[in-house]
Amino acid sequence: MTMVSVTDAGLPQTARAPVSTPGARVRDPRLDFYRGIAMFIILFAHTPGNFFTSWIPARWGFSDATEMFVFCSGMASAIAFGGSFDRFGWAMGTARVGYRVWQVYWAHIGMFVIIATMLAGIDLAQVSDTVYIGTLNLWRFFSDPGPQLVGLLTLTYVPNYFDILPMYMVILIMLPLVMALARINLWLLAAASVTVWVFAQNALLEAFGLGHLHLSFPAEPWSERQWFFNPFGWQLLFFSGFAFMRGWIPAPPLSRWLITLAVVIVLANVPLSNIGVREFGFDWARDWRIGNRGWINKSDFGILRYVQFLALAYLGYAVAGDGGRNLIVTGTHALARIWATIIRLTTKVGQQSLAVFLFSMVLARIIGFSLDQVGRDTLTVTLANLIGIGLLICVAHAVAWFKGQPWRGRPAR
């Protein structure tokens, strides 16, 4: 049953969200578990010279941890923000989203300042022949900081390493419009989302001579480079997760033929993947990837990335079980206790994904610098990754503790 407040009176009521009961606000264990996995993979992927990156899921297909992060963020937003729209109306729900955008904006600015300052400090210390501001292509920022500071604060200067949070902000800004369209008609909402995605596909538009209609944002004023993560393309995945959690798209049934189809899709991607080219020497696959890059383009979110991710997501859905029951491990056996601990710690990381993400982006550069000093043999890189995992877990627990505001409870005797 949909709860509609007086402030929603001006919105048509023909399309209602079937998931708006108090139970919809309960955290889904599957969401946090898989988001936690994405956080670990993101740390690996952003650590320079990390051989773990050669074997992450992105190397086996077209999609990667970014898809996991964006899809799960859409699901989490349905829980966090959808309920605000249902209980307090469209205006208050929009205010709730605006507050989150404000938080993410300053998180983005703070992350850039911390990382840029850290790299500049390493260069000033002259402990290495490597110029570390160059590793993130920050030459222009430090040589002419005035215009770049303006660009940084207006999001017209978005270096590649710092591009996912701006994408997330723009998608969040779209959310009130999505909620309004959903009140009118869900098919209209779906058509609008797909249409925006189509106009984000530069390769497709250029094929029809419509490249000038490409929806995107400039990443820097001195070149034609655009945001690496195009929010107009990635919104399709975000709002897919949002729609599933809201109940606008019914959860698919768990059936053998759907599992088989998902497995076939995932396996069919392997020959065309980085692993197929690198490990199996499929030169034809390399040529196919070059000739069809628009279908797998990461910036605009090509359609084959969407298809492969949905297949992986369905398999993850099947593995976790209905309601995530397979993630609840019982038993006193040593292996059961170990597996239960892994699930619990991973879930904790997923619950604090924004704080963990920000920390991981800083930590990845610290680990990369440390490995530059000690070398990158198998032992040191493996140890660095394990330490990184441990630190992410510690940060997740620390953030959860602070969010609990224990100082507001009863004072200790």
N, C-alpha and C positions, 0 to 999 in steps of 0.2 A: 504494500500500500504506500502510495506516495504522500508525503507530508508537504503541504503547500501553505505558505504563510500569506498574509495580506499583501506583502510587498511584491508577491508574484502575480497579483491580480491582472497586471497589464500584459502578461505573457500568455499566449495560447496554450491550452492544456491538452492538446490532442496526443502528444507523445509524452509519456511519463516514465520515469526511471523505476523499474521494478525492484531495484535494490536501494532502499532508502530507510529501512527499519534500523533500530538501534544496533541490531546484530551486524549490519554492514560495516560498522566501525571497528569490529574485532579484527586484529591483525591476522593476516593469513600466513601461516608458517612457511608455506611454499614461496611466497613473495620474498620474505626476508632471507630465507636460505639461499635462493638463487641469486639474489642481489648481493649477498655476501661473497658468493663464488665470483661474481663479476668484479667485486672490489679487489680480490686477490689477483685476478687476471690482469686488471688494469695496472696494478703495481708492477707486475712482471713486464707488461708491454711498454711501460714508460721508463723502465730502467735501462740506461744505455749499455750496450754490449752484453745483454743478458741472454744466454743461450736458451733459457726457459722459453723465451719468446718464439723460438723456432718450432715449438710443439704445442702452443696454445690452440684452442678450438678454431681461431681465425685461419690457421694454416691448413685446416682440413676442409674448409668450405668457404663460402662467401661472407657469411655473417661472423660477428665476433662479440666481444664483451660489451661493446657499445650498444649493440641491439638489446642485450640482456638488461643493461642499465636503463635504457630509454623505455623499453616495454614495461619493466618493473616499476619505473617511475610513474608511468601512466596509470598502472594499477594502484600504486600507493596514493597518487593524487585523487583517484576516485574515492578512496577511503577518507583521505584527509580533507579534501575540498568539496567533494560531492555532497557529503553530509551537511556542510555549511549552507550550500545552496538549498537543500531540502528543508532544513530546519528553520533557517533565518531569512530565506529569500534571496533573489538574484543580486540585489545591491550589496547585501552583507557578504554573500559568497564571493562577489567580485572584490570586495575590500579584503577578504581573507587571502585571496590569490595575490592581490597587489602587495600585501605585507610579505608574502613569501618571495615574490619577485624582488622586493627591496632587500630581503636578507641575502638572496642568491647574488644580487648585484654587488653588494659590499664584500661578500665572500670571494667573488671573482676578482675584484680590485685588490683585496688584501692578499690573495694568493699570488697575483702577479708581482706586487710590491715585495713580498717576502722572497720569492724565488729570484727575481731580478737583483735584489740587494744581496742575496746570498752568493749568486754567481759573480757579481761585481766584487764582493769581499774576497772571494777566492782569487780572482785575478789581481787584486791589489796586494794580496799577500805573496804573490809570485812564487807559489809552491809548485807550479807546473808550467810546462811549455805550452799547454793547451790554453787558448783564450776561451773561457767558459761562457762569456756572454755570446760568443759566436755559435756555441752549440745549440742555442735556441734562436739564432738569427736576430739578436737584439742590437745589432750594430747601430741601426738608425735611431733607436730609442735613446741610446747613450750619447750618440754624436749630436743629436738635435732634440733634446728632451721636451722642449716647450710644446711644439705641435703634437708630439706623440702623447704627452699627458692629456691634452685636450681630446685626442683621438681615443685614448684609453678610456676616459670617463664617458665619452659619447658612444662607445662601442664601434667607432669607425676605424679603430686600430685594434685588431684582434690577431695576435701572433698565433701560429699553429698550435703550440702546446697549450694554449689557453682558450680553446674554442668551444668546448662542450657546454660550459655553463652559460655563455651567451645564447647558444642554441636552446637550452632548457628554458631560459627566461622568455624568449620570444614565444615558445610553445605555450608556456603558462599564460602569457598575455592573450593567447587565442582562446583560452579555456572558457571565459565568460560568454564569448560568442557561441562556442560549442554548446554550452548549457542552454542558451537562448534558442538555438536552432533545434535542439533536442525537444524542447517544449512544443515546437511547431510540428516537426515530423522527423523521425529518425532516418528515413530514406533521404530526405533533403540534407540532413547532416552528413550522411555517408557520401552523397554526391558532391557536397562542398569540399570535404576532406580529400576525396580522390581528385577533384578538379585542381585543387591547390597543389597536390602532389605532381600531377601531370605537368603543370607549368613550372615546376622545379626541376624537371628532367631536361637538362640542357642538350644532351645528345639527341633525345627524341624531338625536341623543338627544332634543332638545327637540321634534322633530316627532312623536315617539312618547311624549311626556310623561315622558321619563326624564332630563331635564336634570340632576337631582340626582345622577346616576351618573357625571357627566362627570369623567374623570381629568385632573387638572391640578395645578399648584402655585401658591400665592399669590405675587404679586410684591412686595406691600407691605402692611403691617398696617392701614393707614388707609383702604384702598379695596378694592373687589372685583377690581381688576386682577390678571390672572394672567400667568405667564411668557409672553412673546411667542412664543417657540419652545417649544411643548409637546413634551417628549421622548417622551411616550406616542404621539404621532402621528408624529413624525419618525423614531422607531426603525424604522418599516417601511422607509423608504428606506435607512437606515444598514445594516440587516441584509440588505437586498436586495443591496447592494454587497458585503457580507461573504460572503453565500451564493454569489454569482457567483465571487468570488476563491477561495473554498474548494472550489468545484466541486460544491456542493450543488445549484446550478441550472446546467445545462449552458449554455455559451456559444451564443447563437443563430447559425445559419448565415448567411453572407453571401449573400443572394439578391436578385434584382431585385425580386421581389414584396414582400419585407419592407422593402426600401429605399423602394419606392414607397409602401407603407402608412405608413411613418414620415414621409415627405415630406408626404403628404396630411394626417396628423394635425397636423404642425407648421404647415402652411399654413392649415388649418381654424381654428387658434387665433388667427391674425393679426386677422381681423375683430373678434374678441371681446377683443382685447388693448388695452392702453393706446394703442398706435399706431393701432389701428382707430378708437378713440373720438376721439383727439386729432388725428390727421392726416386721417382720412377722414370724420370727422363722423358716425359711426354712433351716433346717439342710441339706437337700439334695442339696441345692444350695451351701452351704459351701463346701460340699464334691466335688461338680462339679467344683468349683473354684480351689480347691486344685489339683484335678486330671487333669485339663485342663489349668493350669496356663500359659502354653506357648501361648495359644490363646489370652490371655488378658494381657500378660506381658508388663509392662510399660517401662522397660529399653530398650527392643528390639523393642517395638512398635508392639505388637501382632495384628493379622489381625482383630479380633473382635473389637478392639478399633477403627480401621480404619473404619469399616463398621458402627459402631454406631455413630461415629463422623460425617460421611458423611450424615447420616440420620438427625442428629441434625442440621448440617450446611444447609441442604436443607430446613428444617423447618424455620430456622432463615432467610434464603433467601426469603422464602415465606412471612414471617411476615413483613420483611422490605419492600417488594414490589419491583417492577421493578425500578432499579436505586436508590433504597432507598427512594422512594417517601413517604412511610408511616412514615419515620423518620422526615419528614418536617411537623411540627404541626402548624396549624394556628388557629385563633379564639381568642376571648377575654375572654372566660369563664375561671374561676379560675383553674379548673382542666386541661384545655388545656395549660394554661400558666405554671402550675407546671410540666406537662409532657414535654413540650418544654424545660424547664430549665434543667430537668433531662437528656434529650437527649443531650442538648448542653454541659453540664458539663462532661458527660460520654465521648462524642466525643472528647472533649479537652484532656482528660486523654489519650485516645487512640492515639491521634496525637503525644504525647510526650512519647511513650511507653518505650523507653530505659531508659530515665532519671527517669521516674516514677517507673519502675521496680527496678532500683538500689536503689532509695530512699525507696521503700516499703520493700526491703529485710533488710535494716538497721532498718527501723521503726518497723518491725515485732518483732525484738529482743528487742527493747526499750519497746514496748507495753507489750511483754511477761514478761520482768523484772518488769515493773510497776504493772502488775496484780499479780505478785508474792508478791508484798509488800502490796497491798490493798485488795487482795482476789478476788475470781472469782464467785461472784453471778451474777444473770441475769442482774441486772442493770449496774454493773461496766463493764462487758464484752460487753454489748450492747453499752454503752457509749464509751468505748475504740474503738470499731469498727467504730462508727460514727465519732469520732475524726480522726481516721485513714483515712476514706474516705475523710473527709474535707481537711486533710493535703495533700493527693495525688492530689486533685483538685487544691490546692494552688500551689503545686510544678509544675503542668502542666502549669498553667497560668504564673508562674514566668519564666519557661524555654522558653515558647513561647515568652515572652517579651524580654528576653535576645537574643534569636535567631533573633528577629526583628531588633536588633541593633539600638534602637531609638536614640542613641547618634550620628548616622551618618546622621540624618535628619536635618531639618532646626533648628537652635538654638532658644530657647524660647526668647521672647522679654523681 
